[in-house]
Each structure stands twice: as structure tokens, then as C-alpha cells.
Amino acid sequence: MKILALDSSTEACSVALLTEQEVMEKFEVIGRGHAEHLLLMINTLLKENAASLADIDLFAYGSGPGSFTGLRIGAAMMQGLALARERKLIAVSSLAALASRQQGWVLSVIDARMDQVYHGLYRIKKNDPPELTGEIAVSSPDEINLPDRGSILLTGTGWDRYKDKFMMMNTADRVITGIDNEYPHAADIARIALHESGQGRETDPADALPHYVRDKVARKMGE
């Protein structure tokens, strides 16, 4: 199976091609201009690997939460490609993609502006997909409910921005650490999509939607 995946939920954008042998990825932190960059990255990635869109069996995208504009671009782009080639789609949480690179208790946090973060707490076991504990939500860092004991690793742009606030949550029984400059990667989107496909969780392209979490603000701000 060949899977083409992308993520555009943050200021980084990435595309990945998963084959039976390996996963190849293009990744770049650009800030703006995701649509143009993603198309160029897809074309370059396919050309470098002697592949074409006709070879793709499944399309996958980071569904968010994150930048409203970036999420719309990513979902619409993969929806169009999948519709044109009559293929299925899989939406993967960008927070899950962040967490999948780690092990143990992982809190993925993406900067949501307005002094808030999008967050999801995951339990990661070796060789298993991320297991979400609770719900994906948006709140200020100090409103996040964390386990009372043990080690918790934070990853994502929310950690970079609110590191000092998160470090204040350390207690005698709870140790918080973090990884700087981490973004969701399309390669991880592709790996999770492969697992989801094996569980029969593919969807029709017409159902491709971003996961904003902060829907009311998205409509009001029109970002």
C-alpha cells in the first residue's frame, strides 16, 4: 500500500509518502503560504521516488487542531486529490502525530493563541499507536488536568510558548519535562493512517473535515 500524507496544522508543513519499504518525508517551517508549498512538496516528493498520484492507495491528513487556515488547506487539498482518484481518506489528529514520537505519558500541546493551547494526553506504548486519555480540548495551560504522579513529557508549540507555566506544575510526585521545537510530521500521520486503515477506519473524501475544537472562534475570527 502507498499512502500520501500531509500536515499543515502549525507554521510547519510536511508531506510524506509511505510504501511497503519505508517512509519518505519533506518537512519545512514556513509560517505562511502552506497551499503553494504543499503542492510543490507533493510534486517533488513523488518525482524523487518515481511515483505519481495514480499510484496512491490512500490519502491522509493532519486534521488538527491548530491553525484554522492551515487545517482548511490540508483537508481541502487531500479531499480534492482523493475525490479525483476515487480513493479513501483518513483524518489523523495532529496531536496524536506529535505524541507518537515518544513513549510513556505524553501531553501534546499546540499553541492556540489567546493564552491557550490545544491539548491531548496520550499513553504511548512501544510499537502501539497513541492512546488518547480523555478528550482533545482547548484551555489555558493551568487548566489542564494532569496525572498526579509520574513523569509527563510535553511536546509541541504550546510547550515552547508556555514552558514556564508548565514547569510550575511540577510537584514532589509529578515530574514534567518537555521537548523544544517539535511539530507534527506527515511521516507520523502516514504511519498512524496505516494502522487505522487496518482497522477499517477509512472514510469517504466528502466527509473530510478539519477538527477545529474552537469552532465558535473559527467562525467569528474567519482566520
C-alpha positions as CSV (number, residue, x, y, z in Angstrom):
1,M,0.0,0.0,0.0
2,K,1.1,3.5,-0.8
3,I,-0.1,6.4,1.5
4,L,0.3,10.1,0.8
5,A,0.0,12.2,3.9
6,L,0.3,15.8,4.9
7,D,0.2,18.1,7.9
8,S,-0.4,21.8,7.9
9,S,-1.8,22.4,11.4
10,T,1.0,24.7,12.5
11,E,3.6,27.0,11.0
12,A,5.3,23.9,9.7
13,C,4.1,22.0,6.7
14,S,5.1,18.5,5.7
15,V,4.2,15.7,3.2
16,A,5.1,12.1,3.3
17,L,5.0,9.0,1.1
18,L,4.6,5.7,2.9
19,T,5.4,2.5,0.9
20,E,5.9,-1.1,2.0
21,Q,9.6,-0.5,2.4
22,E,9.9,3.0,4.0
23,V,8.5,6.4,4.7
24,M,9.9,9.5,2.8
25,E,9.1,13.0,4.0
26,K,9.5,16.6,3.1
27,F,9.3,19.0,6.1
28,E,9.7,22.8,6.4
29,V,8.8,25.5,8.8
30,I,7.4,28.3,6.7
31,G,4.9,30.3,8.7
32,R,2.6,31.2,5.8
33,G,1.9,30.1,2.2
34,H,1.1,26.5,3.0
35,A,-1.0,25.9,-0.1
36,E,1.8,26.7,-2.5
37,H,4.4,24.9,-0.5
38,L,2.4,21.7,-0.1
39,L,1.7,21.3,-3.8
40,L,5.4,21.8,-4.6
41,M,6.4,19.4,-1.8
42,I,4.0,16.8,-3.0
43,N,5.2,17.0,-6.6
44,T,8.8,17.0,-5.6
45,L,8.4,14.0,-3.2
46,L,6.6,11.9,-5.8
47,K,9.1,12.8,-8.5
48,E,12.1,11.9,-6.3
49,N,10.5,8.5,-5.6
50,A,9.4,7.7,-9.2
51,A,5.8,7.8,-8.1
52,S,2.6,9.6,-9.2
53,L,-0.7,10.4,-7.7
54,A,-2.2,7.5,-9.6
55,D,0.0,5.1,-7.5
56,I,-1.5,6.3,-4.2
57,D,-3.9,3.9,-2.5
58,L,-4.9,6.1,0.5
59,F,-4.7,9.7,1.4
60,A,-4.2,11.0,5.0
61,Y,-4.1,14.4,6.6
62,G,-3.5,16.0,9.9
63,S,-7.0,17.1,11.0
64,G,-5.9,19.4,13.8
65,P,-6.4,21.1,16.0
66,G,-4.2,24.0,15.0
67,S,-4.2,26.9,12.6
68,F,-7.7,27.3,11.1
69,T,-6.3,28.3,7.7
70,G,-3.8,25.6,7.6
71,L,-6.3,22.9,8.6
72,R,-8.7,24.0,5.9
73,I,-6.0,24.0,3.3
74,G,-4.8,20.5,4.2
75,A,-8.3,18.9,4.4
76,A,-9.4,20.5,1.2
77,M,-6.3,19.5,-0.7
78,M,-6.4,15.9,0.3
79,Q,-10.2,15.8,-0.3
80,G,-9.7,17.0,-3.8
81,L,-6.9,14.5,-4.6
82,A,-8.9,11.6,-3.1
83,L,-12.1,12.6,-5.0
84,A,-10.3,12.9,-8.3
85,R,-8.8,9.4,-7.9
86,E,-11.7,7.8,-6.2
87,R,-9.6,6.9,-3.1
88,K,-10.4,6.8,0.6
89,L,-9.2,9.2,3.2
90,I,-8.1,9.0,6.8
91,A,-8.0,12.0,9.2
92,V,-5.4,11.8,11.9
93,S,-5.2,14.1,14.9
94,S,-2.1,16.3,14.7
95,L,-1.8,16.0,18.5
96,A,-1.6,12.2,18.1
97,A,1.1,12.6,15.5
98,L,3.1,14.7,17.9
99,A,2.7,12.2,20.7
100,S,3.6,9.2,18.5
101,R,7.3,10.0,18.5
102,Q,7.6,9.5,22.3
103,Q,6.8,6.9,24.9
104,G,5.0,6.9,28.3
105,W,2.7,9.7,29.3
106,V,2.8,12.4,26.7
107,L,0.9,15.7,26.7
108,S,0.7,17.2,23.1
109,V,0.2,20.9,23.2
110,I,-0.2,23.2,20.2
111,D,-0.3,27.0,20.7
112,A,-3.9,28.2,20.2
113,R,-3.2,31.9,20.8
114,M,-5.2,34.0,23.3
115,D,-3.1,32.5,26.1
116,Q,-4.5,29.0,25.4
117,V,-3.3,25.7,24.0
118,Y,-4.9,22.8,22.2
119,H,-4.0,19.7,24.2
120,G,-4.4,15.9,24.4
121,L,-3.0,13.5,26.9
122,Y,-1.7,10.2,25.4
123,R,-0.4,7.0,26.8
124,I,2.3,5.6,24.4
125,K,3.4,2.0,24.4
126,K,6.2,0.8,22.2
127,N,5.1,-0.2,18.7
128,D,1.5,0.8,19.5
129,P,-0.5,3.8,18.1
130,P,-1.1,6.7,20.5
131,E,-3.9,6.1,23.0
132,L,-5.8,9.2,23.9
133,T,-6.8,9.6,27.5
134,G,-9.8,11.9,28.0
135,E,-10.7,14.4,25.3
136,I,-8.9,16.8,23.0
137,A,-9.6,20.3,24.3
138,V,-8.5,23.9,24.3
139,S,-7.8,25.8,27.5
140,S,-5.1,27.9,29.3
141,P,-2.1,25.8,30.4
142,D,-3.0,25.9,34.1
143,E,-6.5,24.5,33.5
144,I,-5.2,21.2,32.1
145,N,-5.8,18.1,34.2
146,L,-2.7,16.1,34.5
147,P,-2.0,12.8,36.3
148,D,-1.0,13.4,40.0
149,R,2.0,11.1,39.8
150,G,4.7,10.0,37.4
151,S,6.6,11.5,34.6
152,I,4.9,13.5,31.8
153,L,6.6,14.6,28.6
154,L,5.3,17.7,26.8
155,T,5.7,18.3,23.1
156,G,4.6,20.8,20.6
157,T,4.5,24.6,20.1
158,G,2.5,25.1,23.2
159,W,5.4,23.8,25.3
160,D,7.7,26.3,23.5
161,R,5.5,29.2,24.3
162,Y,4.3,28.4,27.8
163,K,7.2,26.4,29.2
164,D,7.5,28.4,32.4
165,K,3.8,27.9,33.2
166,F,4.0,24.1,32.6
167,M,7.2,23.8,34.7
168,M,5.2,25.4,37.7
169,M,3.0,22.2,37.6
170,N,5.9,20.1,38.9
171,T,5.3,18.5,42.3
172,A,7.0,16.1,44.6
173,D,5.2,13.3,42.8
174,R,4.9,14.6,39.3
175,V,7.8,15.4,37.0
176,I,7.2,17.5,33.9
177,T,9.7,17.8,31.1
178,G,9.4,18.9,27.5
179,I,10.9,18.8,24.0
180,D,11.7,22.1,22.3
181,N,10.8,22.9,18.6
182,E,8.6,19.9,17.9
183,Y,5.9,19.9,15.2
184,P,3.5,17.4,13.8
185,H,5.1,15.4,11.0
186,A,3.4,13.9,7.9
187,A,5.5,10.8,8.3
188,D,3.8,10.1,11.6
189,I,0.4,10.9,10.1
190,A,1.1,8.2,7.4
191,R,2.1,5.6,10.0
192,I,-1.0,6.1,12.1
193,A,-3.1,6.1,8.9
194,L,-1.7,2.7,8.0
195,H,-2.8,1.3,11.4
196,E,-6.2,3.0,11.1
197,S,-6.7,1.6,7.6
198,G,-6.1,-1.9,9.0
199,Q,-8.9,-1.3,11.5
200,G,-11.3,-0.3,8.7
201,R,-11.4,3.3,9.6
202,E,-11.1,4.8,6.2
203,T,-13.7,7.5,5.2
204,D,-15.1,8.9,2.0
205,P,-13.5,12.1,0.7
206,A,-16.8,14.0,1.1
207,D,-16.5,13.6,4.8
208,A,-13.1,15.2,5.1
209,L,-13.3,17.9,7.8
210,P,-10.8,19.7,10.0
211,H,-11.0,19.3,13.8
212,Y,-11.0,22.9,14.9
213,V,-12.0,22.3,18.6
214,R,-12.6,26.1,18.9
215,D,-15.4,26.2,16.3
216,K,-17.1,29.3,17.5
217,V,-13.9,31.3,17.4
218,A,-13.1,29.9,14.0
219,R,-16.4,31.3,12.6
220,K,-16.1,34.6,14.4
221,M,-12.5,35.4,13.5
222,G,-12.5,34.0,10.0
223,E,-8.8,33.3,10.2
